[in-house]
Amino acid sequence: MPLFSYKAIDTRGKSVTGRVEAVNLFDLEQRLLRMELDLVAGAPSSQGNRFLGGRITRQDLINFCFHLEQLATAGVPVIEGLADLRESVENPRFREVVAGLVESIEGGKNLSAALAEFPEVFSKVFVSLVRSGEQTGKLSEVLKSLTETLKWEDELAAQTKKLMVYPAFVGSIVLIVTFFLMIYLVPQMTGFIRNMGQDIPLQTRILIFVSNFFVDYWWAVLAAPFVAWGALKFALYRNPALAFVLDYYKLRVPLLGPILRKIILSRFASSFAMMYASGITVLDAMRSCEEIVGNKPIEQALKTAGQQIAEGKNLTVAFQDLNIFPPLVIRMLRIGENTGALDTSLLNVAYFYNREVRESIGKVQALIEPAMTIVLGCLLGWVMLSVLGPVYDSISKMKF
């Protein structure tokens, strides 16, 4: 179905623009009427993809969930809440999505079915939770949980960015300094060192070799990271086994590996708790969580646990056999399963890992700053030793 750009007037006389899929202009006008909009002008859109023209951020989804949760709690129908949200959304792309949701619901679909039409925006877990909320009558509670989860993910992303800012800045300085030394300074000193007429030390010969390589193949040095990244992505696409191995070793990288494991398990525990509390069965929740962990070995472990649960094992024993949760977490799960408050236990697990992640990020950040300073100091020290060493030897051999 083609995509039409339109300009319309709402019931308050406010001008509204956007894009909607329609068969023709008459169909476009009828669709807009169902959205309480009067068509002013419309034409086939030059953009063939309704998802072009902007990026939907996590903040947009947080506002979406919070807005609907507040209106659902107040007893406002979903269709009216979406109509209000459509007029207040600033992101043009997300406004189109909300308009599509309004149109689908007016066409007879429920909210979860309408959300499922936009898989690029709303994940399967998101849709499953909303569907469960609709079926159990707990939609406002589900939306509130989704809001809190999205806020946590946003906070975690902000912490991760904060962790990477200093290394990225210092790393950039190191690269700039390295290029300056190897391409400009060292070649200036090379002729002087060779004209001194003495044996050149090993570290100086290595420095001259590296400098010559930078001068002759600077383009290759600049292109190497991008080529390596592209080759790795292609190899991972063609060979799933390689992706499994790479994810396996990610979890074993010193300092960062344990943090990544905690982030993944925290995401799993939070999502599992939400789905379980919303009335989704344990097996369905396990299958959904397999898709959101983002790590092949842990995904395979959860799939194995799901198979064991389907065969009759209880949840605690299945997780204990995985050897990915510490004993404290296993005890929490056992208590939750025995008391019937599994969702509360899982939220405690998520809290446990969230705290661990924050503390670990703080420790790593404290270690990264001096480590990067040491790297930069070692680089400059090697260059100075290699350049000034022969000069010092020559001066020390002079007779006055």
Secondary structure, 3 states (H helix, E strand, C coil): CCEEEEEEECCCCCEEEEEEECCCHHHHHHHHHHCCCEEEEEEECCCCCCCCCCCCCHHHHHHHHHHHHHHHHCCCCHHHHHHHHHHHCCCHHHHHHHHHHHHHHHCCCCHHHHHCCCCCCCCHHHHHHHHHHHHHCCHHHHHHHHHHHHHHHHHHHHHHHHHHHHHHHHHHHHHHHHHHHHHHHHHHHHHHHHCCCCCCCHHHHHHHHHHHHHHHCHHHHHHHHHHHHHHHHHHHHHCHHHHHHHHHHHCCCCCHHHHHHHHHHHHHHHHHHHHHHCCCCHHHHHHHHHCCCCCHHHHHHHHHHHHHHHCCCCHHHHHHHHCCCCHHHHHHHHHHHHHCCHHHHHHHHHHHHHHHHHHHHHHHHHHHHHHHHHHHHHHHHHHHHHHHHHHHHHHHHCCC
